[in-house]
Amino acid sequence: MTPLWVFGYGSLMWEPGFPFVERHLARLDGFHRSFCMRSIHYRGTPEAPGLVLALDAAEGGGCAGVAYRVPDAAAEDTLQYLRARELVSYAYLETWQEVRLAPGAPVSALTYVVDPAHAQYCGDLTLEEQAQIILRAAGGRGPNRDYLWNTVAHLDELGIADDGLAWLAARVRALEGVTTS
């Protein structure tokens, strides 16, 4: 397992919650970043689920994100922390994927991908349906829209383009203006 690399594509990019000694832009092929998982803990409730990002398998797809190398001494604690955070409802699968670091080297990284057989999977929502859910949902970690906006802001800071998320962020802001005016 040494060294432990972790691939982040959503909140792990801006709030990893574990120590790291290297951080690189990275790309994972065969998946795309998508609001395809209902959140019943962090950004929604069982009665009013929100949406969180997940890696959804997509032939020819790709996802740019961040890869972190964890210090060897913190590897086991990091695994336990990530399992408690990411496997809270077992809608993610813990996998090892080859990601390519921006310098060009491939590494095997711990990567959480959505389980399309799980009840929380919702990969068939339109962007408009996603926007309506994200606008209204809130959970234990706050409003769903904050999660969207934080992710888009950090993608922008990293120079990672994601047209779908940019559209969603703009749409939710527009909808919020309509509902709060």
N, C-alpha and C positions, 0 to 999 in steps of 0.2 A: 504494500500500500504506500510505501514511501517513494517519492513525496506525495502528499495529498494535495491535489488540485481540486478546486470547486468552481463550477461554471454558474455565473449569475446572469439573469436576463430580465429580471423584474426588480423587486425590492432588495434582493441581494446585491444589486449594483450600488445602491445608495445606503443600505443599512445591513452590511454583512453580519455583524454581531459576533464575529470571531476574529482572532488575530491572523495576520498574514504577513509574509515577508516579500512577496512579489505580487504585483497586480498588472495584468496586461489586457488590452483589448483582445478579444478572441471571437472565433466564428465556429458555430456548430452547424454542420450540414444535415439535411434530412428532417428537420423540424422547423416550425415557425412559431414565433411568439404570438399568443392569442388570448383574448379574454374568453376562454372556453371552459372555465371552471367556476361553478357557483361557490360562493364563500358564505359559510354559515357560522364562522367563528370571527375572523379578523375584520372583514369588510361587509358583513351582513349578518343575518340571524337565520335560524331555521324557518321562522315565519316570513321573513322578507330577505331572501338571499341576495347578496351582492355578487360581484364578479371579480376574480383575480386572474392574473396572467398565468399561463402554463405553456409548456412546449408541447405542441401538437404535431404528431408525425405528419410529414408532407413530402411526398416524392418530389425531388428537385428543390425543396425548400432550404432555407438557411436562416440562421439567427445570429446576429452580432450581439455580443455581450462582453462580460468581463470574466477573466479567469484569475483566481487567487491561488497562490501557493501558501499552504499553511505550514507553520514551523513544525518540525517533526514532534517536538515535545507537546504540542497542542493538538495533534491529529485526533486522538481518541476523544478528547473533550469536545472538539469541533464536530465530530461525527454524532456524538450524543446530542449536542445542541441542535444541529441541523435536523436530526430525526424528530426531536420534540417539536421543532418549528414547522417543518415541512410535511410531516406525516401525521398531523393532528387528526385528520379524518381519512387518511389512506387513499385520497383521490390522486395523489402523486405516486409514481413509482420511482424508487431509488435505483438509478442506473449509472453505469460507467460509460461515458461517450468520449470518442476522440474529438477534441477541439483543437483548432489551429490558432496558436498565439499570433498576435500581430507581428512579432519578429519572424514568424514563419514556421516555428517548430510545432509539431503536433504533440499533445499530451493527453493522457487519459484522465478525465475529470469526472468527479462526482456530479451528477446532473439529475435534477428532479424533473420528470416528464409526466404529463397527465395520463391517467388510465382511462381510455375511452369507454371501458365497460363500467366505470364507476357511476353511481347515480348523480354525482355532482357535475359530470361532464355535460357540456352544452355547446358543442362545436358548431351547431347549425344556426346560431343567432346571427341576425343581420347586424351591421354596425349601428343602425338606428335603434334596434332593440337593446343592444349593449349600452348605448348612450342613455337610454331611458332608465335602465336598471342602475347604472353607475351614478346617475344624477340623484337618485332617491335613497340608495342603500347606505347603511352605516352599521358598523359592528364594533367589536372589542378594541380594535386599533384605530377607530375613527371612520370618517366619511369615506365612502368608496371613491368619490371624485378626487380626494387628496392623494390617494394611492396612484390614480391615473396621472395626475398632474406632476407628482414627484417623479414618477417613472419617465415621463416625457421630458421633464426638465433635465434629468440626469442623462438621458439619451442625447439630448442637445449638447450638454456640456462635454460629452465624450465624442461628439461628432458622428453619432450613429443616427442615420435616417430611418424612420419607421413611419411611412405615410399613413398607415391605418391608425396608429396611435395618435399621430398629430391631428388627423381628422376627428377622432373621438374626443380629444382634449378640447378642440375648438367647438365641437358640437355641444359638449356638456356645458362649456362656458356660456354658449348662446342660450341653451335651454335654462340654465340657472338664471340668466338675466331676465328671461321671460317669466320665470316662476317667482323671482324675488322682487320684481318691480311693482 
